[in-house]
Amino acid sequence: MNYHDEIEKFLKKYTYRQIKVGKAVFRYVIAGDESKPCVVFLNGGMNCSEMWFKYVEKMSVPYRTLIFDYPQEFKTCDETAEAIMLFLKQLGISKAFFAGASFGGLMAQIIARKHPEIVTGLGLFSTAGLDKRTISNSKKKYMLLPVLVWYMKHCNYEKLKGKVTDRSLKSYAKDETPQDTLYLRQMFEYMFKDYTREKDIHITSMMAGLKKLPPCERKHFTSFGNKVLLIFPEKDFFSTDEQASLKYLFPQAKVEYIKNGHFGTVLECDKYIGLMNEIIDEQPLCLDI
């Protein structure tokens, strides 16, 4: 079965809903018994919640699962984090385990720093720590993003989407099997099918704004203890120094490495789910740091 068939089958069973939160509308899927522990998934840099569909299918029996897109009305990461809190409140969710991949892992840290009372644990995949050094480095790493935003506003955007697919696969899936590469290409084709210029500009602008965030410190996360899972690809968009920053912020975290590249969250979901189950179900340690 290919990605197109799998996602269409998913959408027949799980319906996207909409709910207004402040000035925006959240598009989301929620599944599972509301009495079960809740797992909230935070999207990567394409802001397509469909990337998590297999997690919903496979985790919505032991848990309650929630996927959603970041609304375009909220322009910054901090503003989006606060909107997510209101969104969860309207859904009646007072506690949740947050799992984020790539940019979603950064969003998870922002939420955990600002609202630790709602976070029961974290799964941070293919991402970096939002410490002082990483934020400082982001000024160089993302310095061309404002130029990219300008280009997206004026280019032939439909042609650009094809180039982004080819470049992403060449850069971050070059060591995957031909079968997995084909699956990822099908995923990009599906996600880009209705992907708008405005959506791309929104998420790219949010990423450019990371350099303005206050840095996270280890003290912000001590309450989570061992209820944190870090998964790193051996070859990733984020450097080993950026990975080390995440390990520093979460010294009691369970750390795993996988052979896949940046898209391992999609390709190896069974491994990720198994590791998440261990963390979510494990009793927390109460250790002082």
MOLINUR-V501670 format. One line per field, one symbol per residue. ss: DSSP state (2 for helix, 1 for strand, 0 for the rest). phi: phi as a letter, one per 20 degrees, with the letter a starting at -180 (. if undefined). psi: psi as a letter, one per 20 degrees, with the letter a starting at -180 (. if undefined). Layout:
ss->???
phi->???
psi->???
This chain:
ss->0022222222222000111110011111111000000111110000002222222222200001111100000000222222222222220000011111102222222222220222111111100000022222222220002222222222002222222222222222000002222222222222222000222222222222222200000222222200011111100000022222222220000111110000022220222222222222200000000
phi->.efgffffffffedefdcbecmecdedbccboffeegeddddfefeldffgdffffgedeefcddccadffffeedffffffffffffffemedbaeddcdlgffffffffffecffeeercdddlbceeeffffffffefdfefffffgfffdefffffffffgfffffedcfdffgfffffffffffffegdfdgffffffffffffgfefffecgffcffeleecddcdffccfefffffffffffcfefedcdcefefeggefcfffffgffgfffefffedded
psi->prgggghhgghhhopprqppocjrppprppqrpiiqppppppqaiiloiihjhhhggiijgirpqpqrqpqihohrgghgghhhghghghikoiqqpppppdhhhghhhgghghmhhioirqooplarplaggghghhhghkhihhghggghhirnhhhhhhhggggghhgjjhjrqhghggghghgggghigjpqghgghghhhgghihiiqpqqqhhijhiicjlpppppqhorhprhhhghhghghmhjqppqqqhrbhjhhghlhhgggghgggghiqpqqnqq.
